Amino acid sequence: MTPLSPHQPHKPHPDARRRALHAIALFEAIKGLAALAASIGLLELLQHDVHHLAMALLWRFHLDPQTHYPELLLHYADLLVGLNLRTMAPVAAAYITVRLLEAYGLWKEKLWGEWLAALSGALYIPLEIAHLMHSTTLVNAGVLLANVLMVGFLGFQLWRRLKPKPATDHESPSN
């Protein structure tokens, strides 16, 4: 292995870039499939009395509905009753579609996939900062850091792909 000369720029290994894109693609696909499963589960839940199901769950595990977490469960169970499916279904479908398109585009190393992933990831950064300011936890900080690193990586990859290539010596006019 020869050391790099000052005139030789460091070129990253293409397999490392591909592995990173595949890892991000898998993560996005998992998010899309999890959203799909949650949407199907929510549709199934809405066919039942959710408050009654939550109370049965609390009773089964001998939990007091007046304590903090069981009370939260009941609160969110009651919110599901008023859920507007005409609003939520298209939003869920759009989210799932974007995540799966991102995953496909990144896996196939498509330029549009990198753009889509970078832009959609960047949209969440202000929300994650606001959430971190509201509730400062290691988990929230980790989510923000991971997203910033992912968007930064994708932005750098896009910059490298789109920057003009330097002219080589044989392309310059002869004297």
Secondary structure, DSSP 8 states (H G I E B T S, - for coil): -----TTS-----HHHHHHHHHHHHHHHHHHHHHHHHHHHHHHHHTTS-HHHHHHHHHHHTT--TTSHHHHHHHHHHHHHHT--HHHHHHHHHHHHHHHHHHHHHHHTT-HHHHHHHHHHHHHHHHHHHHHHHHS--HHHHHHHHHHHHHHHHHHHHHHHHHS-----GGGS---
